[in-house]
């Protein structure tokens, strides 16, 4: 949606819900434009962070595949070397492989999620800082209230994204 369409939509919704007519020159549109620009820059950073998660998960999956293949090779050589101890050794090796895989998955997944969460928090903090700078420069009470509402909405979006991630 371009800026003109967004301004038109806002004017229509404010009028239909509150009976207030906003002109195209109303200062609220400078706040809307600034917030749209802020959200666009934050969304680019957010997309980059979200885009990195599948790559990191692929790395984890590759490590799991390698661990499973290594375990299969070890189990095969044990079976060929000693038939008598096969049952006990196989069970032990499978348990060890399971434990190694579990440790790899837990460690790598935790690292990926921690990194993604920290990156999301950093992006949210930057956005909040920029929004706070913008709101400090605005003197109009209506604009300040609108800016605070938009900041809270942005924070909720980022928190929801980090919880869902």
C-alpha positions as CSV (number, residue, x, y, z in Angstrom):
1,X,0.0,0.0,0.0
2,X,1.5,3.4,-1.0
3,X,1.6,6.4,1.3
4,X,-1.4,8.1,-0.4
5,X,-3.6,5.0,-0.1
6,X,-2.6,4.6,3.5
7,X,-3.4,8.3,4.3
8,X,-6.8,7.9,2.5
9,X,-7.6,4.7,4.5
10,X,-6.7,6.4,7.8
11,X,-8.8,9.4,7.1
12,X,-11.8,7.2,6.2
13,X,-11.4,5.0,9.2
14,X,-11.0,7.9,11.6
15,X,-14.1,9.6,10.1
16,X,-16.2,6.4,10.1
17,X,-15.3,5.4,13.7
18,X,-15.0,8.8,15.4
19,X,-16.7,11.3,13.1
20,X,-13.5,13.3,12.8
21,X,-12.4,14.6,9.4
22,X,-8.7,14.7,8.9
23,X,-7.2,16.9,6.1
24,X,-4.3,15.7,3.9
25,X,-2.1,18.2,5.7
26,X,-2.9,16.9,9.2
27,X,0.3,16.4,11.2
28,X,-0.7,12.9,12.1
29,X,0.3,11.8,8.6
30,X,3.9,12.8,9.3
31,X,3.8,10.5,12.3
32,X,2.2,7.7,10.2
33,X,4.8,8.2,7.5
34,X,7.7,8.2,10.0
35,X,6.3,5.0,11.7
36,X,5.8,3.3,8.3
37,X,9.4,4.1,7.4
38,X,10.5,2.8,10.8
39,X,8.5,-0.4,10.4
40,X,9.9,-0.9,6.9
41,X,13.5,-0.7,8.2
42,X,12.7,-2.9,11.1
43,X,10.9,-5.5,8.9
44,X,14.0,-5.7,6.7
45,X,16.1,-6.6,9.8
46,X,13.5,-8.9,11.0
47,X,13.3,-10.7,7.7
48,X,17.0,-11.2,7.7
49,X,16.9,-12.7,11.2
50,X,14.0,-15.0,10.3
51,X,15.7,-16.0,7.0
52,X,18.8,-17.1,9.0
53,X,16.8,-19.5,11.2
54,X,16.2,-22.2,8.4
55,X,19.8,-22.1,7.4
56,X,20.9,-22.7,11.0
57,X,18.3,-25.4,11.4
58,X,19.7,-27.1,8.2
59,X,23.1,-27.1,9.8
60,X,21.7,-28.8,12.9
61,X,19.9,-31.4,10.7
62,X,23.2,-32.0,8.8
63,X,25.0,-32.6,12.0
64,X,22.3,-35.0,13.1
65,X,22.5,-36.9,9.8
66,X,26.3,-37.1,10.1
67,X,25.9,-38.4,13.7
68,X,23.4,-41.0,12.6
69,X,25.6,-42.1,9.7
70,X,28.6,-42.4,12.0
71,X,26.5,-44.4,14.4
72,X,25.4,-46.7,11.6
73,X,29.0,-47.3,10.5
74,X,30.1,-48.0,14.1
75,X,27.2,-50.4,14.6
76,X,28.0,-52.2,11.3
77,X,31.7,-52.7,12.3
78,X,30.8,-54.0,15.7
79,X,28.4,-56.5,14.3
80,X,31.0,-57.8,11.9
81,X,33.8,-58.1,14.5
82,X,31.9,-59.8,17.3
83,X,28.8,-61.7,16.9
84,X,28.6,-62.9,20.5
85,X,28.6,-59.4,22.0
86,X,26.5,-57.9,19.3
87,X,23.3,-57.4,21.2
88,X,24.9,-55.7,24.2
89,X,27.2,-53.5,22.2
90,X,24.5,-52.5,19.7
91,X,22.2,-51.4,22.5
92,X,25.0,-49.4,24.1
93,X,26.1,-47.8,20.9
94,X,22.5,-46.8,20.0
95,X,22.1,-45.3,23.4
96,X,25.3,-43.3,23.1
97,X,24.3,-42.2,19.6
98,X,21.0,-41.2,20.9
99,X,22.6,-39.2,23.6
100,X,25.1,-37.5,21.2
101,X,22.3,-36.6,18.9
102,X,20.2,-35.3,21.7
103,X,23.1,-33.2,23.0
104,X,23.8,-31.8,19.5
105,X,20.1,-31.0,18.9
106,X,19.7,-29.3,22.3
107,X,23.0,-27.3,22.1
108,X,22.5,-26.2,18.5
109,X,18.8,-25.5,18.7
110,X,19.4,-23.5,21.9
111,X,22.1,-21.5,20.3
112,X,20.0,-20.8,17.2
113,X,17.0,-19.7,19.2
114,X,19.1,-17.6,21.6
115,X,20.8,-15.9,18.7
116,X,17.5,-15.3,17.0
117,X,15.9,-14.0,20.1
118,X,18.8,-11.7,20.9
119,X,18.7,-10.4,17.3
120,X,14.9,-9.8,17.5
121,X,15.3,-8.0,20.9
122,X,18.1,-5.9,19.4
123,X,15.9,-4.9,16.4
124,X,13.0,-4.1,18.8
125,X,15.2,-2.0,21.0
126,X,16.5,-0.1,18.0
127,X,13.0,0.5,16.8
128,X,11.8,1.6,20.2
129,X,14.8,4.0,20.5
130,X,14.0,5.5,17.1
131,X,10.3,5.8,18.0
132,X,11.2,7.4,21.3
133,X,13.4,9.9,19.5
134,X,10.6,10.7,17.2
135,X,8.0,11.0,20.0
136,X,10.4,13.3,22.0
137,X,10.5,15.7,19.1
138,X,6.7,15.9,18.8
139,X,4.8,18.3,21.0
140,X,1.2,17.6,20.0
141,X,-0.6,15.5,22.6
142,X,-2.6,13.6,19.9
143,X,0.5,12.7,18.1
144,X,2.2,11.6,21.3
145,X,-0.7,9.3,22.2
146,X,-0.7,7.9,18.6
147,X,3.1,7.3,18.7
148,X,2.8,5.5,22.1
149,X,0.1,3.3,20.8
150,X,2.2,2.4,17.7
151,X,5.2,1.7,19.9
152,X,3.2,-0.6,22.1
153,X,1.8,-2.4,19.0
154,X,5.3,-2.8,17.5
155,X,6.7,-4.1,20.8
156,X,3.8,-6.7,20.9
157,X,4.5,-7.7,17.3
158,X,8.2,-8.3,18.1
159,X,7.4,-10.1,21.3
160,X,4.9,-12.3,19.5
161,X,7.4,-13.1,16.8
162,X,10.1,-14.0,19.3
163,X,7.8,-16.2,21.3
164,X,6.5,-17.9,18.2
165,X,10.1,-18.3,16.8
